[in-house]
Amino acid sequence: MEGRLANSWRLTVNDKNFIKTALLSEIRIDGRKPFEYRKISIKFGRQLLKEYFLIDAILLVEAIRCILLFCIIEEDGSSEVQLGQTRVMGMVTAQLVQPYRDRPKEGILSIFTEFSPMADPSFEPGRPGELAVELGRIVDRGLRESRAVDTESLCILAGKFVWAIRIDLHILDNGGNLVDAANIAALAALLTFRRPECSLGGEDGQEVIVHPPEIREPLPLTVHHLPIAISFGFFSNESILVIDPTHNEEAVMGGRMTTTVNANGDICAIQKSGGEGVPRRVIMQCLQLATSKAASISKQIKDAVEVFNTERALRKIKRHPTSTGDD
């Protein structure tokens, strides 16, 4: 909320009126149609390191941030999504922890967000603001309540050891609609993450042995489906509806609704933020649009992950060539 308010202060009255007047004629300031999504770009691991460093190393402070991120980015479990002018990086890590008492056979999934002032002047360092908390909750609700990730497969020893999966979402550039970009980044990172394989040993069979990747190939997470977040912006007392609002459109819109659905049309979550109530027919229209868009975004994510996995397998073959003896 504070990000939208800060941006509205930077816009002049003429800018706001121009955006609203253009929307009345079904024209958006970036040339899109009301229900047209911006172009999505997805990169993984090594694909994004060089480009990210070259783009942001112009400023000294940003260069330091690039170096720090460069040190922690790994080949598996990291992604960067660009949605128009919006860029979000997702990173997945895991560690063995004790499970919750009420769920002794289930792993843990948690999401953390970081809003850098370099991404938007309205973002303040330190304690997460209202926008950061809301973004994390929307992404978390879509993943957790739909049970997209099989948390039972993360159990190593019931009641004692489970994998805790942590998703860190770093906002790099705020060009609007951070929720959708962050959701795609989280899904892409989850699909490329590999956790170490474990086995039980010791005299009592209760000792957990974590095998290094050189000994046993790490295992991917079990992801049943992809809950895709699709955001809509409402203008002029909810009478005008657009999909994937930009930063400037967010500054003048009267309300927003995010629907999280998968390619099968299953509704995973709905979040309505600000503004007046939305009629049932508008909600149904949003759900139909979101289902259609979720199918194409899911395919784009899976295609990008497949390309990455192929490149990853080829790199491993080159690192470990098959030795042949001379006749």
C-alpha positions as CSV (number, residue, x, y, z in Angstrom):
1,M,0.0,0.0,0.0
2,E,2.7,2.5,0.9
3,G,4.5,1.8,-2.4
4,R,1.3,2.7,-4.3
5,L,0.8,5.9,-2.3
6,A,4.4,7.0,-2.7
7,N,4.1,6.6,-6.5
8,S,0.9,8.5,-6.6
9,W,2.6,11.5,-5.0
10,R,5.2,11.5,-7.7
11,L,2.5,11.6,-10.5
12,T,1.1,15.0,-11.4
13,V,-2.7,15.6,-11.7
14,N,-2.4,15.7,-15.5
15,D,-0.6,12.3,-15.5
16,K,-3.3,10.8,-13.4
17,N,-6.1,12.2,-15.5
18,F,-4.4,11.1,-18.7
19,I,-4.1,7.5,-17.5
20,K,-7.8,7.5,-16.5
21,T,-9.0,9.1,-19.7
22,A,-7.0,6.7,-21.8
23,L,-8.5,3.7,-19.9
24,L,-12.0,5.0,-20.7
25,S,-11.1,4.5,-24.3
26,E,-9.6,1.0,-23.6
27,I,-6.1,2.4,-24.2
28,R,-3.2,1.9,-21.8
29,I,-0.2,4.1,-21.6
30,D,2.2,1.3,-22.6
31,G,0.2,0.4,-25.7
32,R,-1.4,-2.8,-24.4
33,K,-5.1,-3.8,-24.5
34,P,-7.0,-4.0,-21.1
35,F,-6.6,-7.8,-20.9
36,E,-3.1,-8.1,-22.4
37,Y,-0.2,-9.4,-20.3
38,R,3.3,-8.0,-20.5
39,K,6.1,-10.1,-21.9
40,I,7.6,-12.6,-19.4
41,S,11.3,-13.5,-19.3
42,I,12.6,-16.3,-17.1
43,K,16.3,-17.0,-16.4
44,F,18.0,-19.5,-14.1
45,G,21.3,-19.9,-12.3
46,R,24.2,-19.1,-14.5
47,Q,22.0,-17.6,-17.2
48,L,21.3,-14.5,-15.0
49,L,24.6,-14.0,-13.2
50,K,26.5,-12.2,-16.0
51,E,23.6,-10.1,-17.3
52,Y,22.5,-9.1,-13.8
53,F,26.0,-8.0,-12.9
54,L,26.5,-5.9,-16.1
55,I,23.2,-4.2,-15.8
56,D,23.3,-3.1,-12.2
57,A,27.0,-2.5,-11.7
58,I,26.6,1.1,-12.9
59,L,26.1,2.4,-9.4
60,L,28.5,1.6,-6.6
61,V,25.9,0.7,-4.0
62,E,24.1,-1.5,-6.6
63,A,27.4,-3.1,-7.6
64,I,28.0,-4.2,-4.0
65,R,24.5,-5.7,-3.9
66,C,25.3,-7.5,-7.2
67,I,28.5,-9.0,-5.7
68,L,26.7,-10.2,-2.6
69,L,23.9,-11.9,-4.7
70,F,26.6,-13.3,-7.0
71,C,28.2,-15.1,-4.1
72,I,25.0,-16.8,-2.9
73,I,23.3,-17.6,-6.3
74,E,23.7,-21.3,-7.1
75,E,23.1,-23.2,-10.2
76,D,19.9,-24.9,-8.9
77,G,17.0,-23.2,-7.2
78,S,17.6,-19.6,-8.4
79,S,15.5,-17.7,-10.9
80,E,15.0,-14.2,-12.2
81,V,11.7,-13.2,-13.7
82,Q,11.2,-10.0,-15.7
83,L,7.6,-8.8,-16.3
84,G,7.8,-5.7,-18.4
85,Q,9.9,-3.3,-16.2
86,T,9.5,-5.5,-13.1
87,R,12.2,-7.8,-12.0
88,V,12.2,-10.3,-9.2
89,M,14.7,-12.8,-8.2
90,G,13.8,-16.0,-6.4
91,M,16.2,-18.3,-4.5
92,V,15.3,-21.6,-2.8
93,T,17.4,-23.2,0.0
94,A,16.8,-26.1,2.4
95,Q,17.9,-27.3,5.8
96,L,17.1,-30.2,8.1
97,V,15.0,-29.2,11.1
98,Q,12.5,-30.7,13.5
99,P,8.9,-30.7,12.2
100,Y,6.0,-29.0,13.9
101,R,4.4,-31.1,16.6
102,D,1.0,-31.2,15.0
103,R,2.5,-32.2,11.6
104,P,5.4,-34.6,12.4
105,K,5.5,-36.1,8.9
106,E,5.4,-32.9,6.9
107,G,8.2,-30.6,5.8
108,I,8.1,-26.9,6.1
109,L,7.6,-24.3,3.4
110,S,8.3,-20.6,4.1
111,I,8.6,-17.4,2.1
112,F,10.6,-14.3,2.8
113,T,10.6,-11.0,0.8
114,E,13.2,-8.3,0.5
115,F,12.3,-4.9,-0.9
116,S,15.5,-2.9,-1.8
117,P,15.4,0.9,-2.0
118,M,17.3,0.6,-5.2
119,A,14.2,-1.1,-6.7
120,D,11.9,1.7,-5.7
121,P,12.6,4.9,-3.6
122,S,9.4,4.2,-1.6
123,F,10.9,1.0,-0.3
124,E,12.7,1.4,3.1
125,P,15.4,-1.0,4.4
126,G,14.9,-2.9,7.6
127,R,11.6,-4.1,8.8
128,P,9.3,-5.4,6.0
129,G,6.5,-2.9,5.1
130,E,2.9,-3.6,4.5
131,L,3.4,-4.2,0.8
132,A,6.2,-6.8,1.5
133,V,4.1,-8.6,4.0
134,E,1.1,-8.7,1.7
135,L,3.1,-10.0,-1.2
136,G,4.6,-12.8,0.8
137,R,1.2,-13.8,2.2
138,I,-0.4,-14.0,-1.3
139,V,2.4,-16.1,-2.7
140,D,2.5,-18.3,0.4
141,R,-1.3,-18.8,0.4
142,G,-1.3,-19.8,-3.2
143,L,1.4,-22.4,-2.6
144,R,0.4,-23.7,0.8
145,E,-3.4,-23.9,0.7
146,S,-3.4,-25.5,-2.7
147,R,-0.7,-28.0,-1.5
148,A,1.2,-27.5,-4.7
149,V,4.4,-28.7,-3.0
150,D,4.3,-32.2,-1.5
151,T,5.5,-31.5,2.0
152,E,5.2,-35.1,3.1
153,S,7.9,-36.1,0.7
154,L,10.2,-33.8,2.6
155,C,10.0,-36.0,5.7
156,I,13.2,-37.9,6.5
157,L,12.5,-39.2,10.0
158,A,9.0,-38.7,11.3
159,G,8.9,-36.4,14.3
160,K,12.6,-35.7,14.2
161,F,14.0,-34.5,10.8
162,V,12.3,-32.9,7.9
163,W,13.4,-30.5,5.2
164,A,12.5,-26.9,5.7
165,I,12.3,-25.2,2.2
166,R,12.9,-21.5,2.2
167,I,12.0,-19.2,-0.7
168,D,13.6,-15.8,-0.7
169,L,12.1,-13.2,-3.1
170,H,14.3,-10.2,-3.9
171,I,12.6,-7.2,-5.6
172,L,15.1,-5.8,-8.1
173,D,13.0,-3.4,-10.1
174,N,9.4,-2.2,-9.4
175,G,7.6,-1.7,-12.6
176,G,4.2,-2.7,-11.2
177,N,2.4,-6.0,-10.4
178,L,5.1,-7.4,-8.1
179,V,2.8,-10.2,-6.9
180,D,2.6,-11.9,-10.2
181,A,6.3,-11.6,-11.0
182,A,7.2,-12.8,-7.5
183,N,4.9,-15.8,-7.8
184,I,6.4,-16.8,-11.1
185,A,9.9,-16.4,-9.7
186,A,9.0,-18.6,-6.7
187,L,7.6,-21.4,-8.9
188,A,10.5,-21.3,-11.3
189,A,13.0,-21.5,-8.5
190,L,11.1,-24.4,-6.9
191,L,11.1,-26.4,-10.1
192,T,14.9,-26.1,-10.5
193,F,15.8,-26.7,-6.9
194,R,17.5,-30.0,-5.9
195,R,17.8,-31.1,-2.3
196,P,20.5,-33.6,-1.1
197,E,19.5,-37.2,-0.9
198,C,19.4,-38.6,2.6
199,S,19.4,-42.1,4.2
200,L,19.2,-43.5,7.6
201,G,22.1,-45.3,9.3
202,G,23.8,-45.8,12.6
203,E,23.4,-48.6,15.1
204,D,19.8,-47.7,15.8
205,G,18.9,-46.7,12.3
206,Q,18.0,-43.2,13.5
207,E,21.1,-41.4,12.2
208,V,20.4,-39.2,9.2
209,I,23.2,-39.3,6.5
210,V,23.2,-36.4,4.0
211,H,24.9,-37.5,0.8
212,P,26.9,-34.9,-1.1
213,P,26.0,-34.3,-4.7
214,E,29.3,-35.9,-5.8
215,I,28.1,-39.2,-4.3
216,R,24.4,-39.2,-5.0
217,E,22.4,-37.0,-7.4
218,P,20.3,-34.4,-5.5
219,L,16.5,-34.9,-5.8
220,P,14.0,-32.4,-7.2
221,L,11.0,-31.3,-5.2
222,T,7.6,-32.9,-5.8
223,V,5.4,-30.2,-7.3
224,H,1.9,-31.3,-8.1
225,H,0.7,-28.2,-10.0
226,L,1.6,-24.6,-10.6
227,P,-0.6,-22.0,-8.8
228,I,-0.3,-18.9,-11.0
229,A,-1.2,-15.5,-9.5
230,I,-3.0,-13.2,-11.9
231,S,-3.6,-9.6,-10.7
232,F,-6.3,-7.2,-11.9
233,G,-6.6,-3.4,-11.4
234,F,-10.0,-1.6,-11.0
235,F,-10.6,2.0,-12.0
236,S,-13.4,4.5,-11.9
237,N,-15.5,2.9,-9.1
238,E,-14.6,-0.6,-10.3
239,S,-16.2,-0.1,-13.7
240,I,-12.9,-0.4,-15.7
241,L,-10.9,-3.6,-15.4
242,V,-7.3,-4.3,-16.6
243,I,-4.9,-7.2,-16.2
244,D,-1.3,-6.9,-15.0
245,P,-1.3,-3.2,-14.0
246,T,1.9,-1.2,-14.3
247,H,3.5,1.0,-11.6
248,N,1.8,4.1,-12.8
249,E,-1.6,2.4,-13.2
250,E,-1.3,1.1,-9.6
251,A,-0.9,4.7,-8.4
252,V,-4.4,5.7,-9.7
253,M,-6.4,2.4,-9.6
254,G,-9.2,2.2,-7.1
255,G,-8.6,-1.4,-6.1
256,R,-6.9,-4.6,-6.9
257,M,-7.7,-8.3,-6.9
258,T,-5.3,-11.2,-7.3
259,T,-6.7,-14.6,-8.3
260,T,-4.4,-17.7,-7.9
261,V,-5.5,-20.5,-10.3
262,N,-3.7,-23.4,-12.0
263,A,-3.9,-24.6,-15.6
264,N,-6.8,-26.9,-14.7
265,G,-8.9,-24.0,-13.6
266,D,-8.8,-24.9,-9.9
267,I,-9.1,-21.8,-7.7
268,C,-6.2,-21.8,-5.2
269,A,-6.7,-18.3,-3.6
270,I,-8.3,-14.9,-4.1
271,Q,-7.0,-11.7,-2.5
272,K,-9.0,-8.4,-2.8
273,S,-7.0,-5.3,-1.8
274,G,-8.6,-1.9,-1.3
275,G,-11.5,-0.2,-3.2
276,E,-15.2,-1.0,-3.1
277,G,-16.8,-4.4,-3.4
278,V,-16.6,-6.2,-6.7
279,P,-19.8,-7.7,-8.3
280,R,-20.1,-11.4,-8.7
281,R,-20.1,-11.1,-12.5
282,V,-16.8,-9.2,-12.5
283,I,-15.2,-11.9,-10.2
284,M,-16.4,-14.6,-12.6
285,Q,-14.9,-12.7,-15.5
286,C,-11.6,-12.3,-13.7
287,L,-11.5,-16.0,-12.9
288,Q,-12.1,-16.9,-16.6
289,L,-9.4,-14.6,-17.8
290,A,-7.0,-15.8,-15.1
291,T,-7.6,-19.5,-16.0
292,S,-6.8,-18.8,-19.6
293,K,-3.7,-16.8,-18.8
294,A,-2.5,-19.3,-16.1
295,A,-2.4,-22.1,-18.7
296,S,-0.1,-20.1,-21.0
297,I,2.1,-18.9,-18.1
298,S,2.4,-22.5,-16.8
299,K,3.5,-23.7,-20.2
300,Q,6.1,-20.9,-20.4
301,I,7.5,-21.8,-17.0
302,K,7.7,-25.5,-17.8
303,D,9.3,-24.8,-21.2
304,A,12.0,-22.6,-19.5
305,V,12.7,-25.2,-16.8
306,E,13.0,-27.9,-19.5
307,V,15.6,-25.9,-21.4
308,F,17.5,-25.2,-18.2
309,N,17.5,-28.9,-17.1
310,T,18.7,-29.9,-20.6
311,E,21.6,-27.4,-20.3
312,R,22.3,-28.6,-16.8
313,A,22.6,-32.2,-17.9
314,L,24.9,-31.3,-20.8
315,R,27.2,-29.4,-18.4
316,K,27.4,-32.4,-16.2
317,I,28.3,-34.6,-19.1
318,K,31.1,-32.3,-20.1
319,R,32.4,-32.2,-16.5
320,H,32.4,-36.0,-16.3
321,P,33.3,-37.3,-19.7
322,T,33.0,-41.1,-20.2
323,S,36.5,-42.6,-20.3
324,T,37.2,-45.2,-23.0
325,G,40.2,-47.5,-23.1
326,D,42.4,-48.0,-26.1
327,D,42.0,-51.2,-28.0
